[in-house]
Amino acid sequence: MSVDTTGRLAQLSEELEALRAELRRGGGPARIERQHQQGKLTARERIALLLDANEPVVEIGLLVAHDQYDGGAPAAGVVTVVGRIAGREAVVVANDATVKAGSWWPETITKMLRAQEIAMRCRIPIIYLVDSAGVNLPYQGGVFPGQYGAARLFYYNSIMRRYLRIPQLAAVMGPCIAGGAYLPALSDVILMVEGTSFMGLGGPNLVKGATGETVGSEELGGAGVHTALNGVAHYAVADDEACLAKLRVLVEELPHDHPRMDRPASDPRRSTHELHDLLPDNHRAPYDTYAVLETILDGEGLDEFQADHAKEMICGTGYIDGIAVGVIANARGMIKDPKGGRPRFGGIVYTESARKVAYFIETMNRHRTPLLFVQDVSGFMVGTAAEHSGIIRAGAEFVEAMATATVPKLVLTLNHASGAGYYAMAGQGFDPDFILSLPTGRMGVMEGESAVMALFSGVIEKLKEEGKVPDEDLTTRMDEVRAEYDRQLDARFAAARGFVDEVVTPEELRPALSLLLRASLNNPGPHVGAFQLPAGVT
């Protein structure tokens, strides 16, 4: 089948790939070479050796902070991924020492906390590859203090150790200074690389200034000191490659409850590459949502629930890579009323569709079936008929069912994620396990044209009454509002601020959903903040 590679989705995917390539270079070739000259691999090279080869990987927050600090903080100086190690899902956090010596920006903390929260929710191991000079001092005000400052990392460390019993393995592969030393110290196992790693509450310069003592890094806090002298660390290894190999062995030795396999996986009815044709260039245009679902689900397709009722919302069950899921998707286009009334707008939630989805979610929750929300939602219906039908109460039922469902929840944004409909379709504030977006995703209160009408309709109406048209100044201001909304609606803008975990291309979609679904299967729920302590834990 011929696939359009010149349309909007293809163009946005190409722009995304170019941005990703730039960010993955970290601090650039010179700093990468300097890392190699120090006998160290880069963060991404380390992760590649640690993870299973030829398995899907989802990088969480690659785009975070890419449009801040004049481009000087690619990926906020830390690489966070979900992947597989020795066949089991795990989270990896790796400081990128090519970016400001791996120091911490405020967004670095945000990414590391998100990685820890994934491990806590999904009950999967987390591995820290530490190579950091500590706090980026000019931005310490956004790193050091606060409820979600750096101290939160160590709080999560402690909760995972004492209550959740989530494996935490730390490899000190470069400097690990000051408070940052508590990250490995509060882990279960610490590895250190001979000759290149250092761990200490203060480095040689600070020690000299504080005590007058002159001491070298290796003598103060090298691998030999911490493994042979004081017993702080547990393994000393020769180099980065040996360190990563040892980590793989340690993960393989961990007890493991394998996620369920409901049935053998089968290929989807359509290739995800066909999304380039299925999603129109104009994000307002209708398309066949059922065909889109055929690119995501296994070959058995969708077993639709209440297929002929409230058709603007699609509910049904299917499989992704052999694992059962309940699917909730917005249909797009005009929906005929079977009673002969006015047609309905796809992408809008009506009273009947809200109640239909609420009932379906509750059913899936009772059956312990994970949920996949496929967002292309513009909001809830407004107007006299909608209000008289009780849409506020129905919408509350929808939101409550979604919010209180304890099964794993994954979100995929195709186009629009707007208004209260975004909230109801498992928006970030409701703590879904993972949120993915295609490059076509658009997240915001409303579209730019709607914002223009909200802001300027009074002025325009007054001009009409006076027989006038908008002048150049008013037209310019309206255009500026449209442009600013388009900038903020872009999926890359959302990803830069951590509103989505990753923007994926069509070709990456199914492997990413499969990996993240398996990672989330051990989440016992409910989805309350970062984690939920097991009942009876003391």
Solvent accessible surface area in square Angstrom, and as a share of the most:
residue,aa,sasa,rsa
1,M,168,0.75
2,S,105,0.68
3,V,31,0.18
4,D,56,0.29
5,T,87,0.51
6,T,118,0.69
7,G,7,0.07
8,R,50,0.18
9,L,4,0.02
10,A,13,0.10
11,Q,105,0.47
12,L,27,0.14
13,S,11,0.07
14,E,125,0.56
15,E,62,0.28
16,L,1,0.01
17,E,74,0.33
18,A,67,0.52
19,L,33,0.17
20,R,4,0.01
21,A,46,0.36
22,E,100,0.45
23,L,10,0.05
24,R,97,0.36
25,R,124,0.45
26,G,14,0.14
27,G,27,0.26
28,G,15,0.14
29,P,103,0.65
30,A,83,0.64
31,R,129,0.47
32,I,46,0.23
33,E,86,0.39
34,R,155,0.56
35,Q,7,0.03
36,H,74,0.33
37,Q,139,0.62
38,Q,85,0.38
39,G,52,0.50
40,K,15,0.06
41,L,31,0.15
42,T,13,0.08
43,A,1,0.01
44,R,54,0.20
45,E,62,0.28
46,R,1,0.00
47,I,11,0.06
48,A,72,0.56
49,L,89,0.44
50,L,0,0.00
51,L,13,0.06
52,D,26,0.14
53,A,83,0.64
54,N,160,0.82
55,E,70,0.31
56,P,38,0.24
57,V,71,0.41
58,V,4,0.02
59,E,13,0.06
60,I,7,0.04
61,G,6,0.06
62,L,0,0.00
63,L,1,0.00
64,V,8,0.05
65,A,0,0.00
66,H,36,0.16
67,D,64,0.33
68,Q,59,0.26
69,Y,55,0.21
70,D,159,0.82
71,G,48,0.46
72,G,44,0.43
73,A,1,0.01
74,P,16,0.10
75,A,4,0.03
76,A,0,0.00
77,G,0,0.00
78,V,0,0.00
79,V,2,0.01
80,T,1,0.00
81,V,5,0.03
82,V,0,0.00
83,G,0,0.00
84,R,28,0.10
85,I,0,0.00
86,A,36,0.28
87,G,47,0.45
88,R,24,0.09
89,E,10,0.04
90,A,0,0.00
91,V,1,0.01
92,V,0,0.00
93,V,3,0.02
94,A,0,0.00
95,N,6,0.03
96,D,13,0.07
97,A,19,0.15
98,T,5,0.03
99,V,2,0.01
100,K,114,0.48
101,A,52,0.40
102,G,0,0.00
103,S,6,0.04
104,W,12,0.04
105,W,11,0.04
106,P,33,0.21
107,E,31,0.14
108,T,0,0.00
109,I,2,0.01
110,T,78,0.45
111,K,7,0.03
112,M,2,0.01
113,L,8,0.04
114,R,43,0.16
115,A,1,0.01
116,Q,1,0.00
117,E,29,0.13
118,I,1,0.01
119,A,0,0.00
120,M,0,0.00
121,R,18,0.06
122,C,1,0.01
123,R,52,0.19
124,I,7,0.04
125,P,1,0.01
126,I,0,0.00
127,I,0,0.00
128,Y,2,0.01
129,L,1,0.01
130,V,6,0.04
131,D,1,0.00
132,S,4,0.03
133,A,46,0.36
134,G,9,0.09
135,V,48,0.27
136,N,5,0.03
137,L,134,0.67
138,P,109,0.68
139,Y,89,0.34
140,Q,85,0.38
141,G,49,0.47
142,G,43,0.41
143,V,0,0.00
144,F,142,0.59
145,P,67,0.42
146,G,59,0.57
147,Q,127,0.57
148,Y,122,0.46
149,G,3,0.03
150,A,10,0.07
151,A,63,0.49
152,R,47,0.17
153,L,0,0.00
154,F,37,0.15
155,Y,101,0.38
156,Y,2,0.01
157,N,0,0.00
158,S,43,0.28
159,I,14,0.07
160,M,0,0.00
161,R,105,0.38
162,R,167,0.61
163,Y,64,0.24
164,L,14,0.07
165,R,174,0.64
166,I,5,0.02
167,P,31,0.19
168,Q,0,0.00
169,L,5,0.03
170,A,0,0.00
171,A,0,0.00
172,V,0,0.00
173,M,0,0.00
174,G,0,0.00
175,P,41,0.26
176,C,2,0.01
177,I,46,0.24
178,A,43,0.33
179,G,34,0.32
180,G,11,0.11
181,A,9,0.07
182,Y,103,0.39
183,L,4,0.02
184,P,0,0.00
185,A,49,0.38
186,L,47,0.23
187,S,4,0.03
188,D,60,0.31
189,V,31,0.18
190,I,3,0.02
191,L,0,0.00
192,M,0,0.00
193,V,3,0.02
194,E,92,0.41
195,G,60,0.58
196,T,43,0.25
197,S,3,0.02
198,F,16,0.07
199,M,6,0.03
200,G,14,0.13
201,L,113,0.56
202,G,11,0.10
203,G,11,0.11
204,P,38,0.24
205,N,136,0.70
206,L,112,0.56
207,V,23,0.13
208,K,106,0.45
209,G,69,0.66
210,A,79,0.61
211,T,95,0.55
212,G,49,0.47
213,E,93,0.42
214,T,112,0.65
215,V,19,0.11
216,G,40,0.38
217,S,55,0.36
218,E,88,0.39
219,E,128,0.57
220,L,51,0.25
221,G,0,0.00
222,G,0,0.00
223,A,0,0.00
224,G,41,0.39
225,V,24,0.14
226,H,19,0.09
227,T,40,0.23
228,A,90,0.70
229,L,142,0.71
230,N,75,0.38
231,G,48,0.46
232,V,63,0.36
233,A,4,0.03
234,H,96,0.43
235,Y,79,0.30
236,A,44,0.34
237,V,18,0.10
238,A,69,0.54
239,D,61,0.32
240,D,2,0.01
241,E,88,0.39
242,A,38,0.29
243,C,0,0.00
244,L,2,0.01
245,A,56,0.44
246,K,60,0.25
247,L,0,0.00
248,R,72,0.26
249,V,66,0.38
250,L,20,0.10
251,V,0,0.00
252,E,122,0.55
253,E,121,0.54
254,L,38,0.19
255,P,120,0.75
256,H,57,0.26
257,D,119,0.61
258,H,144,0.64
259,P,28,0.18
260,R,101,0.37
261,M,103,0.46
262,D,57,0.30
263,R,93,0.34
264,P,113,0.71
265,A,49,0.38
266,S,40,0.26
267,D,119,0.62
268,P,33,0.21
269,R,141,0.52
270,R,76,0.28
271,S,60,0.39
272,T,17,0.10
273,H,63,0.28
274,E,21,0.10
275,L,0,0.00
276,H,16,0.07
277,D,57,0.29
278,L,31,0.15
279,L,5,0.02
280,P,32,0.20
281,D,83,0.43
282,N,79,0.41
283,H,17,0.07
284,R,145,0.53
285,A,27,0.21
286,P,88,0.55
287,Y,25,0.10
288,D,78,0.40
289,T,5,0.03
290,Y,85,0.32
291,A,3,0.02
292,V,0,0.00
293,L,2,0.01
294,E,42,0.19
295,T,0,0.00
296,I,0,0.00
297,L,2,0.01
298,D,2,0.01
299,G,25,0.24
300,E,75,0.33
301,G,5,0.05
302,L,41,0.21
303,D,106,0.55
304,E,48,0.22
305,F,54,0.23
306,Q,88,0.39
307,A,39,0.30
308,D,116,0.60
309,H,80,0.36
310,A,13,0.10
311,K,84,0.36
312,E,1,0.00
313,M,0,0.00
314,I,1,0.00
315,C,0,0.00
316,G,0,0.00
317,T,45,0.26
318,G,3,0.03
319,Y,44,0.17
320,I,4,0.02
321,D,38,0.20
322,G,0,0.00
323,I,0,0.00
324,A,20,0.16
325,V,2,0.01
326,G,0,0.00
327,V,0,0.00
328,I,0,0.00
329,A,0,0.00
330,N,1,0.01
331,A,9,0.07
332,R,33,0.12
333,G,20,0.19
334,M,113,0.50
335,I,25,0.13
336,K,178,0.75
337,D,40,0.21
338,P,120,0.75
339,K,187,0.79
340,G,68,0.65
341,G,42,0.40
342,R,209,0.76
343,P,69,0.44
344,R,56,0.20
345,F,97,0.41
346,G,8,0.08
347,G,1,0.01
348,I,30,0.15
349,V,0,0.00
350,Y,23,0.09
351,T,7,0.04
352,E,66,0.30
353,S,0,0.00
354,A,0,0.00
355,R,102,0.37
356,K,5,0.02
357,V,0,0.00
358,A,7,0.06
359,Y,126,0.48
360,F,2,0.01
361,I,0,0.00
362,E,78,0.35
363,T,20,0.12
364,M,12,0.05
365,N,36,0.18
366,R,153,0.56
367,H,119,0.53
368,R,108,0.39
369,T,16,0.09
370,P,1,0.01
371,L,1,0.00
372,L,3,0.01
373,F,0,0.00
374,V,1,0.01
375,Q,0,0.00
376,D,0,0.00
377,V,0,0.00
378,S,46,0.30
379,G,7,0.07
380,F,41,0.17
381,M,56,0.25
382,V,112,0.64
383,G,40,0.38
384,T,94,0.55
385,A,85,0.66
386,A,11,0.09
387,E,87,0.39
388,H,153,0.68
389,S,52,0.33
390,G,25,0.24
391,I,9,0.05
392,I,133,0.68
393,R,150,0.55
394,A,0,0.00
395,G,8,0.08
396,A,41,0.32
397,E,62,0.28
398,F,0,0.00
399,V,42,0.24
400,E,110,0.50
401,A,5,0.04
402,M,0,0.00
403,A,33,0.26
404,T,83,0.48
405,A,2,0.01
406,T,32,0.19
407,V,1,0.00
408,P,9,0.06
409,K,1,0.00
410,L,6,0.03
411,V,2,0.01
412,L,0,0.00
413,T,2,0.01
414,L,1,0.01
415,N,1,0.00
416,H,6,0.03
417,A,0,0.00
418,S,4,0.03
419,G,25,0.24
420,A,54,0.42
421,G,0,0.00
422,Y,27,0.10
423,Y,122,0.46
424,A,0,0.00
425,M,0,0.00
426,A,0,0.00
427,G,0,0.00
428,Q,70,0.31
429,G,73,0.70
430,F,52,0.22
431,D,31,0.16
432,P,6,0.03
433,D,1,0.01
434,F,1,0.00
435,I,9,0.04
436,L,2,0.01
437,S,3,0.02
438,L,0,0.00
439,P,9,0.06
440,T,2,0.01
441,G,3,0.03
442,R,25,0.09
443,M,29,0.13
444,G,25,0.24
445,V,111,0.64
446,M,62,0.28
447,E,26,0.12
448,G,5,0.05
449,E,75,0.33
450,S,55,0.35
451,A,2,0.02
452,V,1,0.00
453,M,98,0.44
454,A,72,0.56
455,L,111,0.55
456,F,18,0.07
457,S,39,0.25
458,G,55,0.52
459,V,73,0.42
460,I,25,0.13
461,E,92,0.41
462,K,126,0.54
463,L,33,0.16
464,K,133,0.56
465,E,144,0.65
466,E,89,0.40
467,G,70,0.67
468,K,115,0.49
469,V,122,0.70
470,P,47,0.29
471,D,91,0.47
472,E,145,0.65
473,D,90,0.46
474,L,7,0.03
475,T,59,0.34
476,T,62,0.36
477,R,112,0.41
478,M,20,0.09
479,D,71,0.37
480,E,103,0.46
481,V,28,0.16
482,R,69,0.25
483,A,63,0.49
484,E,68,0.30
485,Y,70,0.27
486,D,73,0.38
487,R,124,0.45
488,Q,80,0.36
489,L,3,0.01
490,D,33,0.17
491,A,4,0.03
492,R,59,0.21
493,F,32,0.13
494,A,3,0.02
495,A,3,0.03
496,A,1,0.01
497,R,83,0.30
498,G,23,0.22
499,F,80,0.33
500,V,5,0.03
501,D,11,0.06
502,E,9,0.04
503,V,0,0.00
504,V,4,0.02
505,T,6,0.04
506,P,0,0.00
507,E,82,0.37
508,E,59,0.26
509,L,0,0.00
510,R,39,0.14
511,P,61,0.38
512,A,5,0.04
513,L,1,0.00
514,S,9,0.06
515,L,0,0.00
516,L,0,0.00
517,L,3,0.02
518,R,32,0.12
519,A,0,0.00
520,S,0,0.00
521,L,32,0.16
522,N,56,0.29
523,N,10,0.05
524,P,69,0.43
525,G,8,0.08
526,P,53,0.33
527,H,17,0.08
528,V,90,0.52
529,G,39,0.38
530,A,11,0.08
531,F,40,0.17
532,Q,69,0.31
533,L,71,0.35
534,P,57,0.36
535,A,109,0.84
536,G,77,0.74
537,V,44,0.25
538,T,147,0.86
